[in-house]
Amino acid sequence: MTPFKRLAKTVQTHSDGIRNRLAAGHSNARAESISAAIQAAIARACGFRTFEHLRTLIDLTRGALKLTASPVAGRATR
């Protein structure tokens, strides 16, 4: 029973913060997602020589770039 008493005391101590969190509905899921993507980019970029190259890879993968169609799209290729 001691662990449950400790849990109850912890919940009671932090009850205001718990209520505020549930009422606000905010989450750090987006930040965690970006962090995971950056860590994946770092793993892929192990051969890059400079931080600038790593930053470019992060910008390309997580920058939410809105690229227009390629200027050569629709042209016939041989």
N, CA, C, O and CB atoms as a CASP TS submission, in Angstrom:
PFRMAT TS
TARGET T0000
AUTHOR 0000-0000-0000
METHOD Language model
MODEL 1
PARENT N/A
ATOM      1  N   MET     1       0.802  -1.201   0.000  1.00  0.00           N
ATOM      2  CA  MET     1       0.000   0.000   0.000  1.00  0.00           C
ATOM      3  C   MET     1       0.848   1.268   0.000  1.00  0.00           C
ATOM      4  O   MET     1       0.366   2.331  -0.393  1.00  0.00           O
ATOM      5  CB  MET     1      -0.914  -0.004   1.186  1.00  0.00           C
ATOM      6  N   THR     2       2.082   1.174   0.428  1.00  0.00           N
ATOM      7  CA  THR     2       2.940   2.352   0.505  1.00  0.00           C
ATOM      8  C   THR     2       3.113   3.031  -0.855  1.00  0.00           C
ATOM      9  O   THR     2       3.049   4.258  -0.919  1.00  0.00           O
ATOM     10  CB  THR     2       4.298   1.967   1.064  1.00  0.00           C
ATOM     11  N   PRO     3       3.330   2.281  -1.953  1.00  0.00           N
ATOM     12  CA  PRO     3       3.456   2.958  -3.252  1.00  0.00           C
ATOM     13  C   PRO     3       2.186   3.730  -3.645  1.00  0.00           C
ATOM     14  O   PRO     3       2.275   4.799  -4.248  1.00  0.00           O
ATOM     15  CB  PRO     3       3.783   1.935  -4.336  1.00  0.00           C
ATOM     16  N   PHE     4       1.019   3.196  -3.307  1.00  0.00           N
ATOM     17  CA  PHE     4      -0.227   3.886  -3.657  1.00  0.00           C
ATOM     18  C   PHE     4      -0.417   5.139  -2.814  1.00  0.00           C
ATOM     19  O   PHE     4      -0.947   6.139  -3.297  1.00  0.00           O
ATOM     20  CB  PHE     4      -1.427   2.949  -3.479  1.00  0.00           C
ATOM     21  N   LYS     5       0.011   5.090  -1.562  1.00  0.00           N
ATOM     22  CA  LYS     5      -0.069   6.281  -0.716  1.00  0.00           C
ATOM     23  C   LYS     5       0.857   7.358  -1.268  1.00  0.00           C
ATOM     24  O   LYS     5       0.503   8.536  -1.303  1.00  0.00           O
ATOM     25  CB  LYS     5       0.299   5.945   0.755  1.00  0.00           C
ATOM     26  N   ARG     6       2.041   6.944  -1.697  1.00  0.00           N
ATOM     27  CA  ARG     6       2.986   7.895  -2.277  1.00  0.00           C
ATOM     28  C   ARG     6       2.425   8.490  -3.568  1.00  0.00           C
ATOM     29  O   ARG     6       2.549   9.691  -3.806  1.00  0.00           O
ATOM     30  CB  ARG     6       4.341   7.213  -2.547  1.00  0.00           C
ATOM     31  N   LEU     7       1.804   7.643  -4.404  1.00  0.00           N
ATOM     32  CA  LEU     7       1.181   8.122  -5.635  1.00  0.00           C
ATOM     33  C   LEU     7       0.087   9.130  -5.337  1.00  0.00           C
ATOM     34  O   LEU     7       0.014  10.178  -5.980  1.00  0.00           O
ATOM     35  CB  LEU     7       0.611   6.956  -6.435  1.00  0.00           C
ATOM     36  N   ALA     8      -0.770   8.822  -4.360  1.00  0.00           N
ATOM     37  CA  ALA     8      -1.856   9.737  -4.006  1.00  0.00           C
ATOM     38  C   ALA     8      -1.312  11.075  -3.524  1.00  0.00           C
ATOM     39  O   ALA     8      -1.860  12.125  -3.860  1.00  0.00           O
ATOM     40  CB  ALA     8      -2.748   9.117  -2.929  1.00  0.00           C
ATOM     41  N   LYS     9      -0.245  11.045  -2.745  1.00  0.00           N
ATOM     42  CA  LYS     9       0.347  12.278  -2.251  1.00  0.00           C
ATOM     43  C   LYS     9       0.945  13.089  -3.402  1.00  0.00           C
ATOM     44  O   LYS     9       0.816  14.313  -3.438  1.00  0.00           O
ATOM     45  CB  LYS     9       1.422  11.971  -1.200  1.00  0.00           C
ATOM     46  N   THR    10       1.599  12.399  -4.344  1.00  0.00           N
ATOM     47  CA  THR    10       2.181  13.080  -5.497  1.00  0.00           C
ATOM     48  C   THR    10       1.100  13.730  -6.354  1.00  0.00           C
ATOM     49  O   THR    10       1.242  14.875  -6.781  1.00  0.00           O
ATOM     50  CB  THR    10       3.000  12.099  -6.339  1.00  0.00           C
ATOM     51  N   VAL    11       0.022  12.994  -6.601  1.00  0.00           N
ATOM     52  CA  VAL    11      -1.084  13.541  -7.401  1.00  0.00           C
ATOM     53  C   VAL    11      -1.705  14.730  -6.694  1.00  0.00           C
ATOM     54  O   VAL    11      -2.025  15.733  -7.331  1.00  0.00           O
ATOM     55  CB  VAL    11      -2.156  12.465  -7.669  1.00  0.00           C
ATOM     56  N   GLN    12      -1.877  14.630  -5.384  1.00  0.00           N
ATOM     57  CA  GLN    12      -2.462  15.726  -4.619  1.00  0.00           C
ATOM     58  C   GLN    12      -1.552  16.952  -4.654  1.00  0.00           C
ATOM     59  O   GLN    12      -2.035  18.078  -4.777  1.00  0.00           O
ATOM     60  CB  GLN    12      -2.717  15.292  -3.167  1.00  0.00           C
ATOM     61  N   THR    13      -0.261  16.744  -4.548  1.00  0.00           N
ATOM     62  CA  THR    13       0.692  17.855  -4.573  1.00  0.00           C
ATOM     63  C   THR    13       0.667  18.579  -5.915  1.00  0.00           C
ATOM     64  O   THR    13       0.768  19.805  -5.964  1.00  0.00           O
ATOM     65  CB  THR    13       2.106  17.349  -4.280  1.00  0.00           C
ATOM     66  N   HIS    14       0.533  17.829  -6.994  1.00  0.00           N
ATOM     67  CA  HIS    14       0.595  18.414  -8.339  1.00  0.00           C
ATOM     68  C   HIS    14      -0.784  18.543  -8.988  1.00  0.00           C
ATOM     69  O   HIS    14      -0.875  18.679 -10.208  1.00  0.00           O
ATOM     70  CB  HIS    14       1.496  17.571  -9.226  1.00  0.00           C
ATOM     71  N   SER    15      -1.831  18.505  -8.214  1.00  0.00           N
ATOM     72  CA  SER    15      -3.183  18.492  -8.794  1.00  0.00           C
ATOM     73  C   SER    15      -3.495  19.744  -9.608  1.00  0.00           C
ATOM     74  O   SER    15      -4.148  19.651 -10.648  1.00  0.00           O
ATOM     75  CB  SER    15      -4.211  18.344  -7.694  1.00  0.00           C
ATOM     76  N   ASP    16      -3.043  20.910  -9.157  1.00  0.00           N
ATOM     77  CA  ASP    16      -3.306  22.136  -9.929  1.00  0.00           C
ATOM     78  C   ASP    16      -2.647  22.061 -11.306  1.00  0.00           C
ATOM     79  O   ASP    16      -3.270  22.396 -12.313  1.00  0.00           O
ATOM     80  CB  ASP    16      -2.795  23.380  -9.165  1.00  0.00           C
ATOM     81  N   GLY    17      -1.407  21.628 -11.351  1.00  0.00           N
ATOM     82  CA  GLY    17      -0.710  21.500 -12.629  1.00  0.00           C
ATOM     83  C   GLY    17      -1.336  20.451 -13.531  1.00  0.00           C
ATOM     84  O   GLY    17      -1.407  20.632 -14.747  1.00  0.00           O
ATOM     85  N   ILE    18      -1.785  19.364 -12.945  1.00  0.00           N
ATOM     86  CA  ILE    18      -2.440  18.304 -13.729  1.00  0.00           C
ATOM     87  C   ILE    18      -3.733  18.825 -14.338  1.00  0.00           C
ATOM     88  O   ILE    18      -4.012  18.592 -15.515  1.00  0.00           O
ATOM     89  CB  ILE    18      -2.727  17.061 -12.847  1.00  0.00           C
ATOM     90  N   ARG    19      -4.527  19.535 -13.527  1.00  0.00           N
ATOM     91  CA  ARG    19      -5.787  20.112 -14.056  1.00  0.00           C
ATOM     92  C   ARG    19      -5.506  21.124 -15.164  1.00  0.00           C
ATOM     93  O   ARG    19      -6.187  21.132 -16.190  1.00  0.00           O
ATOM     94  CB  ARG    19      -6.594  20.792 -12.919  1.00  0.00           C
ATOM     95  N   ASN    20      -4.502  21.976 -14.956  1.00  0.00           N
ATOM     96  CA  ASN    20      -4.157  22.974 -15.983  1.00  0.00           C
ATOM     97  C   ASN    20      -3.728  22.306 -17.279  1.00  0.00           C
ATOM     98  O   ASN    20      -4.121  22.735 -18.364  1.00  0.00           O
ATOM     99  CB  ASN    20      -3.039  23.899 -15.482  1.00  0.00           C
ATOM    100  N   ARG    21      -2.928  21.262 -17.169  1.00  0.00           N
ATOM    101  CA  ARG    21      -2.465  20.546 -18.367  1.00  0.00           C
ATOM    102  C   ARG    21      -3.630  19.926 -19.118  1.00  0.00           C
ATOM    103  O   ARG    21      -3.703  20.017 -20.344  1.00  0.00           O
ATOM    104  CB  ARG    21      -1.453  19.458 -17.987  1.00  0.00           C
ATOM    105  N   LEU    22      -4.537  19.299 -18.390  1.00  0.00           N
ATOM    106  CA  LEU    22      -5.680  18.659 -19.048  1.00  0.00           C
ATOM    107  C   LEU    22      -6.625  19.683 -19.659  1.00  0.00           C
ATOM    108  O   LEU    22      -7.216  19.430 -20.709  1.00  0.00           O
ATOM    109  CB  LEU    22      -6.440  17.786 -18.057  1.00  0.00           C
ATOM    110  N   ALA    23      -6.774  20.829 -19.020  1.00  0.00           N
ATOM    111  CA  ALA    23      -7.660  21.871 -19.544  1.00  0.00           C
ATOM    112  C   ALA    23      -7.069  22.544 -20.779  1.00  0.00           C
ATOM    113  O   ALA    23      -7.801  22.888 -21.707  1.00  0.00           O
ATOM    114  CB  ALA    23      -7.938  22.917 -18.468  1.00  0.00           C
ATOM    115  N   ALA    24      -5.736  22.735 -20.796  1.00  0.00           N
ATOM    116  CA  ALA    24      -5.096  23.438 -21.905  1.00  0.00           C
ATOM    117  C   ALA    24      -5.020  22.573 -23.151  1.00  0.00           C
ATOM    118  O   ALA    24      -5.164  23.080 -24.264  1.00  0.00           O
ATOM    119  CB  ALA    24      -3.704  23.889 -21.507  1.00  0.00           C
ATOM    120  N   GLY    25      -4.798  21.286 -22.983  1.00  0.00           N
ATOM    121  CA  GLY    25      -4.725  20.392 -24.132  1.00  0.00           C
ATOM    122  C   GLY    25      -3.441  20.495 -24.939  1.00  0.00           C
ATOM    123  O   GLY    25      -3.365  19.963 -26.046  1.00  0.00           O
ATOM    124  N   HIS    26      -2.433  21.170 -24.404  1.00  0.00           N
ATOM    125  CA  HIS    26      -1.159  21.293 -25.116  1.00  0.00           C
ATOM    126  C   HIS    26      -0.328  20.035 -24.931  1.00  0.00           C
ATOM    127  O   HIS    26      -0.502  19.280 -23.975  1.00  0.00           O
ATOM    128  CB  HIS    26      -0.376  22.525 -24.629  1.00  0.00           C
ATOM    129  N   SER    27       0.576  19.838 -25.873  1.00  0.00           N
ATOM    130  CA  SER    27       1.434  18.666 -25.826  1.00  0.00           C
ATOM    131  C   SER    27       2.782  19.023 -26.442  1.00  0.00           C
ATOM    132  O   SER    27       2.879  19.974 -27.218  1.00  0.00           O
ATOM    133  CB  SER    27       0.783  17.462 -26.567  1.00  0.00           C
ATOM    134  N   ASN    28       3.803  18.278 -26.104  1.00  0.00           N
ATOM    135  CA  ASN    28       5.105  18.501 -26.714  1.00  0.00           C
ATOM    136  C   ASN    28       5.370  17.490 -27.826  1.00  0.00           C
ATOM    137  O   ASN    28       6.520  17.259 -28.200  1.00  0.00           O
ATOM    138  CB  ASN    28       6.205  18.426 -25.657  1.00  0.00           C
ATOM    139  N   ALA    29       4.312  16.892 -28.350  1.00  0.00           N
ATOM    140  CA  ALA    29       4.465  15.876 -29.391  1.00  0.00           C
ATOM    141  C   ALA    29       5.131  16.448 -30.642  1.00  0.00           C
ATOM    142  O   ALA    29       5.956  15.773 -31.257  1.00  0.00           O
ATOM    143  CB  ALA    29       3.105  15.280 -29.751  1.00  0.00           C
ATOM    144  N   ARG    30       4.791  17.668 -31.027  1.00  0.00           N
ATOM    145  CA  ARG    30       5.387  18.270 -32.223  1.00  0.00           C
ATOM    146  C   ARG    30       6.884  18.478 -32.026  1.00  0.00           C
ATOM    147  O   ARG    30       7.676  18.200 -32.926  1.00  0.00           O
ATOM    148  CB  ARG    30       4.702  19.612 -32.555  1.00  0.00           C
ATOM    149  N   ALA    31       7.268  18.962 -30.861  1.00  0.00           N
ATOM    150  CA  ALA    31       8.688  19.164 -30.577  1.00  0.00           C
ATOM    151  C   ALA    31       9.433  17.832 -30.576  1.00  0.00           C
ATOM    152  O   ALA    31      10.550  17.745 -31.085  1.00  0.00           O
ATOM    153  CB  ALA    31       8.872  19.877 -29.226  1.00  0.00           C
ATOM    154  N   GLU    32       8.823  16.801 -30.011  1.00  0.00           N
ATOM    155  CA  GLU    32       9.452  15.486 -29.995  1.00  0.00           C
ATOM    156  C   GLU    32       9.598  14.930 -31.414  1.00  0.00           C
ATOM    157  O   GLU    32      10.594  14.278 -31.731  1.00  0.00           O
ATOM    158  CB  GLU    32       8.638  14.519 -29.127  1.00  0.00           C
ATOM    159  N   SER    33       8.604  15.190 -32.263  1.00  0.00           N
ATOM    160  CA  SER    33       8.662  14.729 -33.644  1.00  0.00           C
ATOM    161  C   SER    33       9.806  15.416 -34.400  1.00  0.00           C
ATOM    162  O   SER    33      10.548  14.772 -35.140  1.00  0.00           O
ATOM    163  CB  SER    33       7.320  14.990 -34.349  1.00  0.00           C
ATOM    164  N   ILE    34       9.934  16.722 -34.203  1.00  0.00           N
ATOM    165  CA  ILE    34      11.012  17.459 -34.858  1.00  0.00           C
ATOM    166  C   ILE    34      12.364  16.964 -34.355  1.00  0.00           C
ATOM    167  O   ILE    34      13.298  16.783 -35.136  1.00  0.00           O
ATOM    168  CB  ILE    34      10.867  18.976 -34.611  1.00  0.00           C
ATOM    169  N   SER    35      12.459  16.748 -33.051  1.00  0.00           N
ATOM    170  CA  SER    35      13.701  16.250 -32.477  1.00  0.00           C
ATOM    171  C   SER    35      14.074  14.886 -33.055  1.00  0.00           C
ATOM    172  O   SER    35      15.237  14.643 -33.376  1.00  0.00           O
ATOM    173  CB  SER    35      13.582  16.162 -30.959  1.00  0.00           C
ATOM    174  N   ALA    36      13.102  14.007 -33.187  1.00  0.00           N
ATOM    175  CA  ALA    36      13.371  12.686 -33.758  1.00  0.00           C
ATOM    176  C   ALA    36      13.841  12.804 -35.206  1.00  0.00           C
ATOM    177  O   ALA    36      14.744  12.082 -35.628  1.00  0.00           O
ATOM    178  CB  ALA    36      12.115  11.801 -33.680  1.00  0.00           C
ATOM    179  N   ALA    37      13.230  13.711 -35.965  1.00  0.00           N
ATOM    180  CA  ALA    37      13.633  13.897 -37.360  1.00  0.00           C
ATOM    181  C   ALA    37      15.053  14.446 -37.441  1.00  0.00           C
ATOM    182  O   ALA    37      15.823  14.047 -38.314  1.00  0.00           O
ATOM    183  CB  ALA    37      12.657  14.840 -38.085  1.00  0.00           C
ATOM    184  N   ILE    38      15.404  15.356 -36.540  1.00  0.00           N
ATOM    185  CA  ILE    38      16.759  15.911 -36.535  1.00  0.00           C
ATOM    186  C   ILE    38      17.766  14.828 -36.161  1.00  0.00           C
ATOM    187  O   ILE    38      18.844  14.754 -36.749  1.00  0.00           O
ATOM    188  CB  ILE    38      16.860  17.105 -35.554  1.00  0.00           C
ATOM    189  N   GLN    39      17.420  13.989 -35.187  1.00  0.00           N
ATOM    190  CA  GLN    39      18.319  12.897 -34.820  1.00  0.00           C
ATOM    191  C   GLN    39      18.516  11.929 -35.987  1.00  0.00           C
ATOM    192  O   GLN    39      19.617  11.420 -36.199  1.00  0.00           O
ATOM    193  CB  GLN    39      17.773  12.147 -33.599  1.00  0.00           C
ATOM    194  N   ALA    40      17.449  11.678 -36.739  1.00  0.00           N
ATOM    195  CA  ALA    40      17.573  10.813 -37.921  1.00  0.00           C
ATOM    196  C   ALA    40      18.461  11.471 -38.974  1.00  0.00           C
ATOM    197  O   ALA    40      19.257  10.797 -39.629  1.00  0.00           O
ATOM    198  CB  ALA    40      16.180  10.503 -38.519  1.00  0.00           C
ATOM    199  N   ALA    41      18.324  12.794 -39.136  1.00  0.00           N
ATOM    200  CA  ALA    41      19.165  13.510 -40.095  1.00  0.00           C
ATOM    201  C   ALA    41      20.631  13.450 -39.671  1.00  0.00           C
ATOM    202  O   ALA    41      21.517  13.297 -40.512  1.00  0.00           O
ATOM    203  CB  ALA    41      18.706  14.977 -40.228  1.00  0.00           C
ATOM    204  N   ILE    42      20.883  13.568 -38.382  1.00  0.00           N
ATOM    205  CA  ILE    42      22.259  13.479 -37.886  1.00  0.00           C
ATOM    206  C   ILE    42      22.829  12.091 -38.176  1.00  0.00           C
ATOM    207  O   ILE    42      23.991  11.960 -38.559  1.00  0.00           O
ATOM    208  CB  ILE    42      22.317  13.781 -36.363  1.00  0.00           C
ATOM    209  N   ALA    43      22.016  11.069 -37.994  1.00  0.00           N
ATOM    210  CA  ALA    43      22.483   9.710 -38.278  1.00  0.00           C
ATOM    211  C   ALA    43      22.804   9.537 -39.757  1.00  0.00           C
ATOM    212  O   ALA    43      23.773   8.862 -40.105  1.00  0.00           O
ATOM    213  CB  ALA    43      21.431   8.682 -37.848  1.00  0.00           C
ATOM    214  N   ARG    44      21.998  10.142 -40.634  1.00  0.00           N
ATOM    215  CA  ARG    44      22.252  10.052 -42.071  1.00  0.00           C
ATOM    216  C   ARG    44      23.435  10.913 -42.483  1.00  0.00           C
ATOM    217  O   ARG    44      24.099  10.622 -43.478  1.00  0.00           O
ATOM    218  CB  ARG    44      21.014  10.465 -42.854  1.00  0.00           C
ATOM    219  N   ALA    45      23.706  11.974 -41.723  1.00  0.00           N
ATOM    220  CA  ALA    45      24.701  12.958 -42.124  1.00  0.00           C
ATOM    221  C   ALA    45      26.077  12.679 -41.546  1.00  0.00           C
ATOM    222  O   ALA    45      26.922  13.574 -41.517  1.00  0.00           O
ATOM    223  CB  ALA    45      24.255  14.324 -41.715  1.00  0.00           C
ATOM    224  N   CYS    46      26.317  11.479 -41.093  1.00  0.00           N
ATOM    225  CA  CYS    46      27.590  11.208 -40.415  1.00  0.00           C
ATOM    226  C   CYS    46      28.790  11.467 -41.314  1.00  0.00           C
ATOM    227  O   CYS    46      29.895  11.654 -40.805  1.00  0.00           O
ATOM    228  CB  CYS    46      27.624   9.772 -39.928  1.00  0.00           C
ATOM    229  N   GLY    47      28.614  11.485 -42.616  1.00  0.00           N
ATOM    230  CA  GLY    47      29.728  11.744 -43.512  1.00  0.00           C
ATOM    231  C   GLY    47      29.887  13.196 -43.888  1.00  0.00           C
ATOM    232  O   GLY    47      30.826  13.536 -44.609  1.00  0.00           O
ATOM    233  N   PHE    48      29.006  14.070 -43.430  1.00  0.00           N
ATOM    234  CA  PHE    48      29.112  15.481 -43.784  1.00  0.00           C
ATOM    235  C   PHE    48      30.278  16.121 -43.047  1.00  0.00           C
ATOM    236  O   PHE    48      30.585  15.765 -41.909  1.00  0.00           O
ATOM    237  CB  PHE    48      27.803  16.223 -43.464  1.00  0.00           C
ATOM    238  N   ARG    49      30.920  17.068 -43.713  1.00  0.00           N
ATOM    239  CA  ARG    49      32.125  17.671 -43.149  1.00  0.00           C
ATOM    240  C   ARG    49      31.842  18.894 -42.287  1.00  0.00           C
ATOM    241  O   ARG    49      32.637  19.223 -41.407  1.00  0.00           O
ATOM    242  CB  ARG    49      33.060  18.052 -44.254  1.00  0.00           C
ATOM    243  N   THR    50      30.728  19.569 -42.524  1.00  0.00           N
ATOM    244  CA  THR    50      30.474  20.815 -41.788  1.00  0.00           C
ATOM    245  C   THR    50      29.065  20.819 -41.212  1.00  0.00           C
ATOM    246  O   THR    50      28.187  20.073 -41.646  1.00  0.00           O
ATOM    247  CB  THR    50      30.675  22.038 -42.704  1.00  0.00           C
ATOM    248  N   PHE    51      28.879  21.681 -40.225  1.00  0.00           N
ATOM    249  CA  PHE    51      27.560  21.862 -39.641  1.00  0.00           C
ATOM    250  C   PHE    51      26.597  22.453 -40.667  1.00  0.00           C
ATOM    251  O   PHE    51      25.403  22.157 -40.637  1.00  0.00           O
ATOM    252  CB  PHE    51      27.641  22.762 -38.402  1.00  0.00           C
ATOM    253  N   GLU    52      27.105  23.281 -41.568  1.00  0.00           N
ATOM    254  CA  GLU    52      26.248  23.889 -42.593  1.00  0.00           C
ATOM    255  C   GLU    52      25.585  22.814 -43.456  1.00  0.00           C
ATOM    256  O   GLU    52      24.415  22.944 -43.815  1.00  0.00           O
ATOM    257  CB  GLU    52      27.069  24.850 -43.480  1.00  0.00           C
ATOM    258  N   HIS    53      26.316  21.768 -43.785  1.00  0.00           N
ATOM    259  CA  HIS    53      25.725  20.685 -44.575  1.00  0.00           C
ATOM    260  C   HIS    53      24.638  19.967 -43.779  1.00  0.00           C
ATOM    261  O   HIS    53      23.597  19.607 -44.328  1.00  0.00           O
ATOM    262  CB  HIS    53      26.811  19.683 -45.016  1.00  0.00           C
ATOM    263  N   LEU    54      24.882  19.759 -42.486  1.00  0.00           N
ATOM    264  CA  LEU    54      23.868  19.141 -41.640  1.00  0.00           C
ATOM    265  C   LEU    54      22.642  20.040 -41.553  1.00  0.00           C
ATOM    266  O   LEU    54      21.513  19.558 -41.646  1.00  0.00           O
ATOM    267  CB  LEU    54      24.429  18.856 -40.234  1.00  0.00           C
ATOM    268  N   ARG    55      22.848  21.328 -41.377  1.00  0.00           N
ATOM    269  CA  ARG    55      21.719  22.263 -41.302  1.00  0.00           C
ATOM    270  C   ARG    55      20.914  22.233 -42.601  1.00  0.00           C
ATOM    271  O   ARG    55      19.685  22.282 -42.566  1.00  0.00           O
ATOM    272  CB  ARG    55      22.220  23.701 -41.017  1.00  0.00           C
ATOM    273  N   THR    56      21.582  22.154 -43.721  1.00  0.00           N
ATOM    274  CA  THR    56      20.890  22.088 -45.011  1.00  0.00           C
ATOM    275  C   THR    56      20.029  20.836 -45.091  1.00  0.00           C
ATOM    276  O   THR    56      18.890  20.897 -45.554  1.00  0.00           O
ATOM    277  CB  THR    56      21.902  22.113 -46.174  1.00  0.00           C
ATOM    278  N   LEU    57      20.560  19.700 -44.645  1.00  0.00           N
ATOM    279  CA  LEU    57      19.784  18.471 -44.650  1.00  0.00           C
ATOM    280  C   LEU    57      18.565  18.589 -43.749  1.00  0.00           C
ATOM    281  O   LEU    57      17.478  18.143 -44.117  1.00  0.00           O
ATOM    282  CB  LEU    57      20.647  17.299 -44.213  1.00  0.00           C
ATOM    283  N   ILE    58      18.733  19.190 -42.562  1.00  0.00           N
ATOM    284  CA  ILE    58      17.599  19.377 -41.654  1.00  0.00           C
ATOM    285  C   ILE    58      16.566  20.290 -42.301  1.00  0.00           C
ATOM    286  O   ILE    58      15.369  20.009 -42.240  1.00  0.00           O
ATOM    287  CB  ILE    58      18.067  19.964 -40.299  1.00  0.00           C
ATOM    288  N   ASP    59      17.013  21.378 -42.918  1.00  0.00           N
ATOM    289  CA  ASP    59      16.073  22.288 -43.592  1.00  0.00           C
ATOM    290  C   ASP    59      15.314  21.580 -44.709  1.00  0.00           C
ATOM    291  O   ASP    59      14.118  21.804 -44.894  1.00  0.00           O
ATOM    292  CB  ASP    59      16.818  23.501 -44.162  1.00  0.00           C
ATOM    293  N   LEU    60      16.006  20.735 -45.443  1.00  0.00           N
ATOM    294  CA  LEU    60      15.352  20.033 -46.547  1.00  0.00           C
ATOM    295  C   LEU    60      14.348  18.998 -46.051  1.00  0.00           C
ATOM    296  O   LEU    60      13.304  18.797 -46.672  1.00  0.00           O
ATOM    297  CB  LEU    60      16.391  19.360 -47.426  1.00  0.00           C
ATOM    298  N   THR    61      14.661  18.340 -44.932  1.00  0.00           N
ATOM    299  CA  THR    61      13.769  17.287 -44.449  1.00  0.00           C
ATOM    300  C   THR    61      12.671  17.810 -43.549  1.00  0.00           C
ATOM    301  O   THR    61      11.576  17.248 -43.548  1.00  0.00           O
ATOM    302  CB  THR    61      14.556  16.247 -43.716  1.00  0.00           C
ATOM    303  N   ARG    62      12.915  18.865 -42.780  1.00  0.00           N
ATOM    304  CA  ARG    62      11.919  19.353 -41.825  1.00  0.00           C
ATOM    305  C   ARG    62      11.484  20.779 -42.088  1.00  0.00           C
ATOM    306  O   ARG    62      10.715  21.332 -41.302  1.00  0.00           O
ATOM    307  CB  ARG    62      12.456  19.253 -40.436  1.00  0.00           C
ATOM    308  N   GLY    63      11.943  21.391 -43.156  1.00  0.00           N
ATOM    309  CA  GLY    63      11.664  22.793 -43.395  1.00  0.00           C
ATOM    310  C   GLY    63      10.279  23.094 -43.904  1.00  0.00           C
ATOM    311  O   GLY    63       9.913  24.263 -44.027  1.00  0.00           O
ATOM    312  N   ALA    64       9.491  22.074 -44.205  1.00  0.00           N
ATOM    313  CA  ALA    64       8.142  22.256 -44.740  1.00  0.00           C
ATOM    314  C   ALA    64       8.169  23.184 -45.953  1.00  0.00           C
ATOM    315  O   ALA    64       7.355  24.098 -46.081  1.00  0.00           O
ATOM    316  CB  ALA    64       7.200  22.821 -43.657  1.00  0.00           C
ATOM    317  N   LEU    65       9.114  22.923 -46.823  1.00  0.00           N
ATOM    318  CA  LEU    65       9.232  23.732 -48.030  1.00  0.00           C
ATOM    319  C   LEU    65       8.039  23.494 -48.940  1.00  0.00           C
ATOM    320  O   LEU    65       7.599  22.360 -49.127  1.00  0.00           O
ATOM    321  CB  LEU    65      10.539  23.419 -48.770  1.00  0.00           C
ATOM    322  N   LYS    66       7.528  24.573 -49.498  1.00  0.00           N
ATOM    323  CA  LYS    66       6.414  24.479 -50.436  1.00  0.00           C
ATOM    324  C   LYS    66       6.994  24.713 -51.828  1.00  0.00           C
ATOM    325  O   LYS    66       6.986  25.831 -52.342  1.00  0.00           O
ATOM    326  CB  LYS    66       5.263  25.520 -50.095  1.00  0.00           C
ATOM    327  N   LEU    67       7.492  23.648 -52.416  1.00  0.00           N
ATOM    328  CA  LEU    67       8.137  23.760 -53.716  1.00  0.00           C
ATOM    329  C   LEU    67       7.092  23.728 -54.820  1.00  0.00           C
ATOM    330  O   LEU    67       6.124  22.970 -54.757  1.00  0.00           O
ATOM    331  CB  LEU    67       9.165  22.636 -53.912  1.00  0.00           C
ATOM    332  N   THR    68       7.302  24.556 -55.826  1.00  0.00           N
ATOM    333  CA  THR    68       6.417  24.551 -56.978  1.00  0.00           C
ATOM    334  C   THR    68       6.819  23.392 -57.888  1.00  0.00           C
ATOM    335  O   THR    68       7.839  22.736 -57.675  1.00  0.00           O
ATOM    336  CB  THR    68       6.472  25.915 -57.740  1.00  0.00           C
ATOM    337  N   ALA    69       6.026  23.166 -58.862  1.00  0.00           N
ATOM    338  CA  ALA    69       6.324  22.092 -59.816  1.00  0.00           C
ATOM    339  C   ALA    69       7.646  22.382 -60.523  1.00  0.00           C
ATOM    340  O   ALA    69       8.037  23.536 -60.694  1.00  0.00           O
ATOM    341  CB  ALA    69       5.174  21.937 -60.855  1.00  0.00           C
ATOM    342  N   SER    70       8.299  21.346 -60.913  1.00  0.00           N
ATOM    343  CA  SER    70       9.576  21.495 -61.601  1.00  0.00           C
ATOM    344  C   SER    70       9.364  22.221 -62.926  1.00  0.00           C
ATOM    345  O   SER    70       8.372  21.972 -63.610  1.00  0.00           O
ATOM    346  CB  SER    70      10.238  20.115 -61.834  1.00  0.00           C
ATOM    347  N   PRO    71      10.272  23.107 -63.297  1.00  0.00           N
ATOM    348  CA  PRO    71      10.126  23.814 -64.583  1.00  0.00           C
ATOM    349  C   PRO    71      10.242  22.876 -65.770  1.00  0.00           C
ATOM    350  O   PRO    71       9.832  23.231 -66.875  1.00  0.00           O
ATOM    351  CB  PRO    71      11.172  24.912 -64.703  1.00  0.00           C
ATOM    352  N   VAL    72      10.785  21.701 -65.569  1.00  0.00           N
ATOM    353  CA  VAL    72      10.907  20.761 -66.675  1.00  0.00           C
ATOM    354  C   VAL    72       9.794  19.715 -66.640  1.00  0.00           C
ATOM    355  O   VAL    72       9.772  18.805 -67.469  1.00  0.00           O
ATOM    356  CB  VAL    72      12.270  20.078 -66.638  1.00  0.00           C
ATOM    357  N   ALA    73       8.886  19.839 -65.700  1.00  0.00           N
ATOM    358  CA  ALA    73       7.783  18.863 -65.613  1.00  0.00           C
ATOM    359  C   ALA    73       6.922  18.960 -66.865  1.00  0.00           C
ATOM    360  O   ALA    73       6.600  20.053 -67.329  1.00  0.00           O
ATOM    361  CB  ALA    73       6.916  19.105 -64.335  1.00  0.00           C
ATOM    362  N   GLY    74       6.566  17.841 -67.385  1.00  0.00           N
ATOM    363  CA  GLY    74       5.699  17.815 -68.564  1.00  0.00           C
ATOM    364  C   GLY    74       6.464  17.782 -69.876  1.00  0.00           C
ATOM    365  O   GLY    74       5.868  17.520 -70.921  1.00  0.00           O
ATOM    366  N   ARG    75       7.743  18.035 -69.856  1.00  0.00           N
ATOM    367  CA  ARG    75       8.522  17.971 -71.075  1.00  0.00           C
ATOM    368  C   ARG    75       8.810  16.509 -71.402  1.00  0.00           C
ATOM    369  O   ARG    75       9.022  15.680 -70.516  1.00  0.00           O
ATOM    370  CB  ARG    75       9.835  18.780 -70.937  1.00  0.00           C
ATOM    371  N   ALA    76       8.811  16.232 -72.647  1.00  0.00           N
ATOM    372  CA  ALA    76       9.111  14.870 -73.092  1.00  0.00           C
ATOM    373  C   ALA    76      10.592  14.601 -72.912  1.00  0.00           C
ATOM    374  O   ALA    76      11.427  15.464 -73.182  1.00  0.00           O
ATOM    375  CB  ALA    76       8.694  14.657 -74.570  1.00  0.00           C
ATOM    376  N   THR    77      10.907  13.422 -72.464  1.00  0.00           N
ATOM    377  CA  THR    77      12.317  13.039 -72.334  1.00  0.00           C
ATOM    378  C   THR    77      12.630  11.980 -73.364  1.00  0.00           C
ATOM    379  O   THR    77      11.745  11.244 -73.801  1.00  0.00           O
ATOM    380  CB  THR    77      12.638  12.524 -70.903  1.00  0.00           C
ATOM    381  N   ARG    78      13.880  11.904 -73.748  1.00  0.00           N
ATOM    382  CA  ARG    78      14.283  10.937 -74.756  1.00  0.00           C
ATOM    383  C   ARG    78      15.122   9.883 -74.166  1.00  0.00           C
ATOM    384  O   ARG    78      15.558   8.973 -74.873  1.00  0.00           O
ATOM    385  CB  ARG    78      15.009  11.589 -75.873  1.00  0.00           C
TER
END
